[in-house]
Amino acid sequence: MSGRAVAARLALALFVTGAAIGASVIAAEPVQVYQAMINKYPAPALAEVQGREYKFLIDPAQTKPKVEDAFADIWKQVTAAAESRGFKIEEKKKS
């Protein structure tokens, strides 16, 4: 064999050996932090969602002057709109 052929075979052997070692090193690497957190705390299935929170802006000029009356009126509108769309509204118990 010529010197070039020997060098080419040696280079190929080193490449294959290096690739095999590299593959075993990659398999032995620790799990990334984000992947460990996903594994530890998986996302809940959609059926497990217990509630949602919605926010909206209110124009004070369009409400009643007294805060209590304005809130009661807005809450009545929100619950009516939610119920008409099939959402269940549960009010927090007053303590």
Buried (B, 14 or more C-beta within 10 A) or exposed (E): EEEEEEEEEEEEEEEEEEEEEEEEEEEEEEEEEEEEEEEEEEEEEEEEEEEEEEEEEEEEEEBEEEEEEBEEEBEEEBEEEEEEEEEEEEEEEEE
